[in-house]
Amino acid sequence: MVEWTLFVLFAALSVGAAILVILPPMARNPLHAAVALMASLTGVAGLYLLLAAHLLAVLQVLVYVGAVVTLFLFVIMLLNLGPAELGHPKVTFAKVLASVAALAFGGLVALRLWNDPPLGQAATVDEGFGWVSAVARPLFTDYLVPFELLSIFLLVAIVGAVVLAKKEY
Amino acid sequence: MIVPIEAWLAVVLALFAIGLVGVATRRNLLIQLMSIELMLNAANLALVTFSRWHGDAEGQVVAFLVMAVAAGEAAVGLALVIAFFRHRRSVLVDEAAQMKH
């Protein structure tokens, strides 16, 4: 019962705030959208906790809410957008069509899952599941090469971001 | 787990569809980047859900890798937005219709 309550709470937070991110009247100002994104990602962190992915829940708050959304907020402040730069909201046929197509995609996948449920009951997991050592062991054995590639990727991303955002080349 | 996997996957699909609608309909580059983050989060949530259902932590490892890639993507994407804004004084994708600067 508690699990259901928490699930509905966090799911409503993440999905509801996600809608506020993209809904034009609410998210006219990108600042409002960024704050809504923050709420949505926090909701997903709560869902991770319910799934016993404790380390990922902590990282979600640290990396997404603490770093990525803050980066968004810094860029929004740096650009200092006024009403002129933000443009006027227009409802066009193409946009309606795109929304219907995107929602139809979600509906079709949901229908497929509903007709053929992927898995029955969840596996029983021991106490340390989802905490640091359980995640770190496969990360530093089977996934060592992707992990090292990731460090090179992050280095390239840092250099690329600095070069792109520089005033003069 | 009392909550069935269908409920978890419904949240995943809702988040992904919202992100897809955001990328398809919003012209603001910043909002489009945020929508991409939403879709990556939906993928991560699916990975963690299946990881829990299989009782295997490897799904969480992949979600960790996706998280780092998403952070790098946001950094480069926002740098591109800044460079684009310097050229065009705008963050709307409609302005990005020319191949020369």
Interface residues (C-beta under 8 A of the other chain):
Chain A: M1 E3 W4 F7 A11 S14 V15 A18 I19 V21 I22 P24 A27 P30 A33 A34 L37 S40 L41 V44 L47 Y48 L50 L51 A52 A53 L55 L56 L59 Q60 V63 Y64 A67 V68 L71 F72 V75 I76 L78 L79 L81 E85 L86 G87 K95 A98 S99 A101 A102 L103 F105 G106 V109 A110 L113 W114 P117 P118 L119 Q121 A122 A123 T124 V125 F129 G130 A134 V135 R137 P138 L139 D142 Y143 P146 F147 L150 F153 L154 A157 I158 G160 A161 V162 V163 L164 A165 K167
Chain B: M1 I2 V3 I5 E6 A7 W8 L9 A10 V11 L13 A14 L15 F16 A17 I18 G19 L20 V21 G22 A24 T25 R26 R27 N28 L30 I31 L33 M34 S35 E37 L38 N41 N44 L45 V48 T49 F50 S51 R52 W53 H54 G55 D56 A57 E58 Q60 V61 V62 A63 F64 L65 M67 A68 V69 A70 A71 G72 E73 A74 A75 V76 L78 A79 L80 V81 I82 A83 F85 R86 R89 S90 V91 L92 D94
